[in-house]
Amino acid sequence: MINNIKNLSISVDNGKFFRKRVKREPFGESFVIQLRDFERNASGNSLDMSQVIRTNDTSIKKSDYLKKGDVLVTVKGVNKHALLLKDVPTKTVVTQHLLILRSPDTLKILPEFIEFIVNSDESQRWFDRKCGGTYSSILNKETLLDLPFPNITIEKQKKIIELANEVKEERALLLELIDNRDLQLKAYTARLIREGR
């Protein structure tokens, strides 16, 4: 039997369904993370909390609130991006355009490992086969529960995450080096043009 999200008891929850557009209130009690708050760049996925809407929607319940260590997964688009919440303001929810993965026991399954597996090329190919690879494809809770997921020791998970972090750092350094070289070339070219040589 192939292990998956469901049989490893990793919980999957839908984001909060809002019947109407979320009303922005500058001093609202709750934060609402939406799909547009996700950012993707060369170093991975991130969340722009400065753009997150605050609201006083009375339909939000305590059970809707996110917790540190939750992994958010986008449900629309070609790729289904995952993002680990390392810090989350109190009273924060996500909309229905995101799914929430939660480790049953962080001493057995690291939230970082959940994020890594969902973002892996192999998982993305699996999503393509199950959801279709077009921009309009949608990932639902039932499909995510069936995602194959390795059942390995916490020590192996930590080692994989350590290696993945090293790759991210190396990628960032190389991109910075490329950008610096590009700036040098542009400056040199501009000087040549100004001097007319």
BELFENUR-V431089 format. One record per pair of residues at least 24 apart in sequence whose C-alpha atoms are under 10 Angstrom apart, sorted by the first residue. I is the first residue (numbers start at 1). GAP is how many residues later the second one is. D is the distance in whole Angstrom. If there is no record, write none. Layout:
# BELFENUR-V431089
i=[I | I]
gap=[GAP | GAP]
d=[D | D]
This chain:
# BELFENUR-V431089
i=[2 | 2 | 2 | 2 | 2 | 2 | 3 | 3 | 3 | 3 | 3 | 3 | 4 | 4 | 4 | 4 | 4 | 4 | 4 | 4 | 5 | 5 | 5 | 5 | 5 | 5 | 5 | 5 | 5 | 5 | 5 | 5 | 6 | 6 | 6 | 6 | 6 | 6 | 6 | 7 | 7 | 7 | 7 | 7 | 8 | 8 | 8 | 8 | 8 | 8 | 8 | 8 | 9 | 9 | 9 | 9 | 9 | 9 | 10 | 10 | 10 | 10 | 10 | 10 | 10 | 10 | 10 | 10 | 11 | 11 | 11 | 11 | 11 | 11 | 11 | 11 | 12 | 12 | 12 | 12 | 12 | 12 | 12 | 12 | 12 | 12 | 12 | 12 | 12 | 13 | 13 | 13 | 13 | 13 | 13 | 13 | 13 | 13 | 13 | 13 | 14 | 14 | 14 | 14 | 14 | 14 | 14 | 14 | 14 | 14 | 14 | 14 | 14 | 14 | 15 | 15 | 15 | 15 | 15 | 15 | 15 | 15 | 15 | 15 | 15 | 15 | 15 | 16 | 16 | 16 | 16 | 16 | 16 | 16 | 16 | 16 | 16 | 16 | 16 | 17 | 17 | 17 | 17 | 17 | 17 | 18 | 18 | 18 | 18 | 18 | 18 | 19 | 22 | 22 | 22 | 22 | 22 | 22 | 23 | 23 | 23 | 23 | 23 | 24 | 24 | 24 | 24 | 24 | 24 | 25 | 25 | 25 | 25 | 25 | 26 | 26 | 26 | 26 | 27 | 27 | 27 | 27 | 28 | 28 | 28 | 28 | 28 | 29 | 29 | 29 | 29 | 29 | 29 | 29 | 29 | 30 | 30 | 30 | 30 | 30 | 30 | 30 | 30 | 30 | 30 | 30 | 30 | 31 | 31 | 31 | 31 | 31 | 31 | 31 | 31 | 31 | 31 | 31 | 32 | 32 | 32 | 32 | 32 | 32 | 32 | 32 | 33 | 33 | 33 | 33 | 33 | 33 | 33 | 33 | 34 | 34 | 34 | 34 | 34 | 34 | 34 | 35 | 35 | 35 | 35 | 35 | 35 | 35 | 35 | 35 | 36 | 38 | 38 | 38 | 38 | 38 | 39 | 39 | 40 | 42 | 42 | 42 | 42 | 43 | 43 | 43 | 43 | 43 | 43 | 43 | 43 | 44 | 44 | 44 | 44 | 44 | 45 | 45 | 45 | 45 | 45 | 46 | 46 | 46 | 46 | 47 | 47 | 47 | 49 | 49 | 52 | 53 | 54 | 54 | 60 | 60 | 60 | 61 | 61 | 62 | 62 | 62 | 63 | 63 | 64 | 64 | 64 | 64 | 64 | 65 | 65 | 65 | 65 | 65 | 65 | 66 | 66 | 66 | 66 | 66 | 66 | 66 | 67 | 67 | 67 | 67 | 67 | 68 | 68 | 69 | 69 | 69 | 69 | 69 | 69 | 69 | 69 | 69 | 70 | 70 | 70 | 70 | 70 | 70 | 70 | 70 | 70 | 71 | 71 | 71 | 71 | 71 | 71 | 71 | 71 | 71 | 71 | 71 | 71 | 72 | 72 | 72 | 72 | 72 | 72 | 72 | 73 | 73 | 73 | 73 | 73 | 73 | 73 | 73 | 73 | 73 | 74 | 74 | 74 | 74 | 74 | 74 | 75 | 75 | 75 | 75 | 75 | 75 | 75 | 75 | 75 | 76 | 76 | 76 | 76 | 76 | 76 | 76 | 76 | 77 | 77 | 77 | 77 | 77 | 77 | 77 | 77 | 77 | 78 | 78 | 78 | 78 | 78 | 78 | 78 | 78 | 78 | 78 | 78 | 79 | 79 | 79 | 79 | 79 | 79 | 79 | 79 | 79 | 79 | 79 | 79 | 79 | 80 | 80 | 80 | 80 | 80 | 80 | 80 | 80 | 80 | 80 | 81 | 81 | 81 | 81 | 81 | 82 | 82 | 82 | 82 | 82 | 82 | 82 | 83 | 83 | 83 | 83 | 83 | 83 | 83 | 84 | 84 | 84 | 84 | 84 | 84 | 85 | 85 | 85 | 86 | 86 | 97 | 97 | 97 | 98 | 98 | 98 | 99 | 99 | 99 | 99 | 100 | 101 | 101 | 101 | 106 | 107 | 107 | 108 | 108 | 108 | 108 | 108 | 108 | 109 | 109 | 109 | 109 | 109 | 109 | 110 | 110 | 110 | 110 | 110 | 111 | 112 | 112 | 112 | 112 | 113 | 113 | 113 | 113 | 113 | 113 | 113 | 113 | 113 | 114 | 114 | 114 | 115 | 116 | 116 | 116 | 116 | 117 | 117 | 117 | 117 | 118 | 118 | 118 | 118 | 122 | 123 | 123 | 123]
gap=[144 | 145 | 146 | 147 | 148 | 149 | 143 | 144 | 145 | 146 | 147 | 148 | 140 | 141 | 142 | 143 | 144 | 145 | 146 | 147 | 96 | 98 | 109 | 138 | 139 | 140 | 141 | 142 | 143 | 144 | 145 | 146 | 136 | 138 | 139 | 140 | 141 | 142 | 143 | 138 | 139 | 141 | 142 | 144 | 95 | 96 | 101 | 137 | 140 | 141 | 142 | 143 | 93 | 94 | 95 | 96 | 100 | 136 | 91 | 92 | 93 | 94 | 95 | 99 | 101 | 104 | 135 | 139 | 59 | 89 | 90 | 91 | 92 | 93 | 130 | 134 | 59 | 60 | 61 | 87 | 88 | 89 | 90 | 91 | 128 | 129 | 130 | 132 | 133 | 51 | 59 | 83 | 85 | 86 | 87 | 88 | 89 | 127 | 128 | 132 | 50 | 58 | 59 | 61 | 80 | 81 | 82 | 83 | 84 | 85 | 86 | 87 | 126 | 127 | 49 | 50 | 51 | 57 | 58 | 78 | 79 | 80 | 81 | 82 | 83 | 84 | 85 | 43 | 44 | 45 | 48 | 49 | 77 | 78 | 79 | 80 | 81 | 82 | 83 | 42 | 43 | 77 | 78 | 79 | 80 | 39 | 41 | 42 | 76 | 77 | 78 | 40 | 31 | 32 | 33 | 34 | 35 | 73 | 30 | 31 | 32 | 33 | 34 | 28 | 29 | 30 | 31 | 32 | 33 | 28 | 29 | 30 | 31 | 32 | 27 | 28 | 29 | 30 | 26 | 27 | 28 | 29 | 25 | 26 | 27 | 28 | 29 | 25 | 26 | 27 | 28 | 29 | 61 | 62 | 63 | 24 | 25 | 26 | 27 | 28 | 30 | 35 | 59 | 60 | 61 | 62 | 63 | 24 | 25 | 26 | 34 | 57 | 58 | 59 | 60 | 61 | 62 | 63 | 25 | 28 | 33 | 59 | 60 | 61 | 62 | 63 | 39 | 59 | 60 | 61 | 62 | 63 | 64 | 65 | 40 | 59 | 60 | 61 | 62 | 63 | 64 | 38 | 39 | 40 | 41 | 59 | 60 | 61 | 62 | 63 | 61 | 34 | 36 | 43 | 44 | 45 | 42 | 44 | 41 | 126 | 129 | 130 | 133 | 122 | 124 | 125 | 126 | 127 | 128 | 129 | 132 | 37 | 38 | 39 | 75 | 124 | 36 | 37 | 38 | 39 | 74 | 36 | 37 | 38 | 39 | 36 | 37 | 38 | 39 | 40 | 40 | 39 | 37 | 38 | 31 | 32 | 33 | 30 | 32 | 29 | 30 | 31 | 28 | 30 | 27 | 28 | 29 | 30 | 31 | 24 | 25 | 26 | 27 | 28 | 29 | 24 | 25 | 26 | 27 | 28 | 34 | 36 | 24 | 25 | 26 | 33 | 35 | 34 | 43 | 32 | 33 | 34 | 37 | 41 | 42 | 43 | 45 | 46 | 29 | 30 | 31 | 32 | 33 | 41 | 42 | 44 | 45 | 27 | 28 | 29 | 30 | 31 | 32 | 40 | 41 | 42 | 43 | 44 | 47 | 25 | 26 | 27 | 28 | 29 | 30 | 43 | 24 | 25 | 26 | 27 | 28 | 42 | 45 | 46 | 66 | 71 | 24 | 25 | 26 | 64 | 65 | 66 | 24 | 56 | 61 | 62 | 63 | 64 | 65 | 66 | 69 | 55 | 58 | 59 | 60 | 61 | 62 | 63 | 64 | 54 | 55 | 56 | 57 | 58 | 59 | 60 | 61 | 62 | 46 | 49 | 50 | 53 | 54 | 55 | 56 | 57 | 58 | 59 | 60 | 40 | 42 | 44 | 45 | 46 | 48 | 49 | 54 | 55 | 56 | 58 | 59 | 60 | 38 | 39 | 43 | 44 | 47 | 48 | 51 | 57 | 58 | 59 | 34 | 37 | 38 | 39 | 43 | 32 | 33 | 34 | 35 | 36 | 37 | 38 | 28 | 29 | 31 | 32 | 33 | 35 | 36 | 27 | 28 | 29 | 30 | 31 | 32 | 26 | 27 | 30 | 25 | 26 | 41 | 42 | 43 | 41 | 42 | 43 | 40 | 41 | 42 | 45 | 41 | 40 | 43 | 44 | 48 | 46 | 47 | 43 | 44 | 45 | 46 | 47 | 49 | 42 | 43 | 44 | 45 | 48 | 49 | 43 | 44 | 47 | 48 | 51 | 46 | 45 | 46 | 48 | 49 | 36 | 37 | 41 | 43 | 44 | 45 | 47 | 48 | 51 | 35 | 36 | 43 | 46 | 41 | 44 | 45 | 48 | 30 | 31 | 32 | 33 | 26 | 29 | 30 | 31 | 26 | 24 | 25 | 26]
d=[10 | 10 | 7 | 8 | 8 | 9 | 9 | 8 | 6 | 6 | 6 | 7 | 9 | 7 | 6 | 5 | 4 | 5 | 7 | 8 | 9 | 10 | 9 | 10 | 7 | 5 | 6 | 6 | 7 | 6 | 9 | 10 | 9 | 8 | 5 | 6 | 8 | 9 | 9 | 8 | 9 | 10 | 9 | 10 | 9 | 8 | 9 | 10 | 10 | 8 | 9 | 8 | 9 | 8 | 6 | 9 | 10 | 9 | 7 | 6 | 5 | 6 | 9 | 9 | 10 | 9 | 8 | 10 | 10 | 8 | 6 | 5 | 7 | 7 | 10 | 8 | 10 | 10 | 10 | 7 | 6 | 5 | 7 | 9 | 10 | 6 | 9 | 8 | 7 | 9 | 10 | 10 | 9 | 6 | 5 | 7 | 8 | 10 | 7 | 10 | 9 | 10 | 10 | 10 | 9 | 8 | 6 | 8 | 7 | 5 | 6 | 9 | 8 | 7 | 8 | 10 | 10 | 9 | 10 | 7 | 5 | 5 | 4 | 7 | 5 | 6 | 7 | 9 | 8 | 9 | 7 | 9 | 7 | 6 | 5 | 5 | 9 | 9 | 9 | 9 | 9 | 9 | 6 | 5 | 9 | 9 | 8 | 9 | 10 | 7 | 8 | 10 | 8 | 9 | 7 | 9 | 8 | 9 | 8 | 8 | 6 | 8 | 8 | 9 | 6 | 6 | 5 | 8 | 10 | 8 | 5 | 5 | 7 | 10 | 8 | 6 | 7 | 10 | 10 | 7 | 7 | 8 | 9 | 5 | 4 | 5 | 8 | 7 | 6 | 5 | 8 | 10 | 9 | 7 | 9 | 5 | 5 | 6 | 8 | 10 | 8 | 9 | 9 | 8 | 5 | 6 | 7 | 6 | 9 | 10 | 9 | 10 | 8 | 8 | 6 | 5 | 6 | 8 | 10 | 10 | 10 | 9 | 6 | 5 | 5 | 7 | 10 | 7 | 6 | 5 | 6 | 10 | 10 | 9 | 10 | 9 | 6 | 6 | 8 | 7 | 8 | 10 | 7 | 9 | 9 | 9 | 8 | 9 | 6 | 7 | 10 | 10 | 9 | 9 | 10 | 9 | 10 | 10 | 9 | 9 | 8 | 7 | 8 | 10 | 10 | 6 | 8 | 10 | 7 | 6 | 9 | 9 | 10 | 9 | 9 | 8 | 7 | 7 | 6 | 9 | 9 | 9 | 7 | 9 | 9 | 8 | 10 | 9 | 9 | 9 | 10 | 10 | 10 | 9 | 9 | 10 | 8 | 9 | 9 | 8 | 10 | 9 | 10 | 9 | 8 | 8 | 6 | 8 | 10 | 10 | 8 | 5 | 5 | 5 | 8 | 8 | 7 | 6 | 6 | 8 | 8 | 10 | 9 | 8 | 9 | 10 | 9 | 10 | 10 | 9 | 7 | 8 | 9 | 9 | 6 | 8 | 10 | 10 | 10 | 6 | 6 | 5 | 8 | 7 | 10 | 9 | 9 | 10 | 8 | 6 | 5 | 6 | 9 | 7 | 8 | 10 | 7 | 6 | 10 | 10 | 6 | 6 | 5 | 6 | 9 | 8 | 9 | 5 | 5 | 6 | 8 | 9 | 8 | 9 | 9 | 9 | 5 | 7 | 9 | 9 | 8 | 10 | 7 | 10 | 10 | 8 | 5 | 5 | 7 | 9 | 10 | 10 | 9 | 7 | 6 | 6 | 5 | 7 | 9 | 10 | 10 | 8 | 7 | 4 | 6 | 6 | 7 | 9 | 9 | 9 | 8 | 9 | 8 | 5 | 5 | 5 | 8 | 7 | 9 | 9 | 10 | 10 | 6 | 9 | 8 | 8 | 8 | 9 | 8 | 9 | 10 | 10 | 8 | 7 | 9 | 7 | 8 | 9 | 10 | 10 | 9 | 8 | 9 | 7 | 6 | 9 | 9 | 9 | 5 | 8 | 9 | 6 | 6 | 10 | 10 | 9 | 9 | 6 | 9 | 9 | 9 | 7 | 7 | 9 | 8 | 6 | 9 | 9 | 9 | 10 | 9 | 9 | 9 | 9 | 10 | 9 | 9 | 10 | 9 | 8 | 7 | 9 | 9 | 10 | 9 | 10 | 9 | 10 | 7 | 9 | 9 | 7 | 6 | 9 | 9 | 8 | 9 | 8 | 7 | 8 | 10 | 10 | 7 | 7 | 8 | 9 | 10 | 9 | 9 | 10 | 7 | 10 | 10 | 9 | 10 | 6 | 8 | 8 | 7 | 10 | 9 | 10 | 10 | 10 | 10 | 9 | 7 | 8 | 10 | 9 | 7 | 9 | 9 | 8 | 10 | 9 | 10 | 7 | 8 | 9]
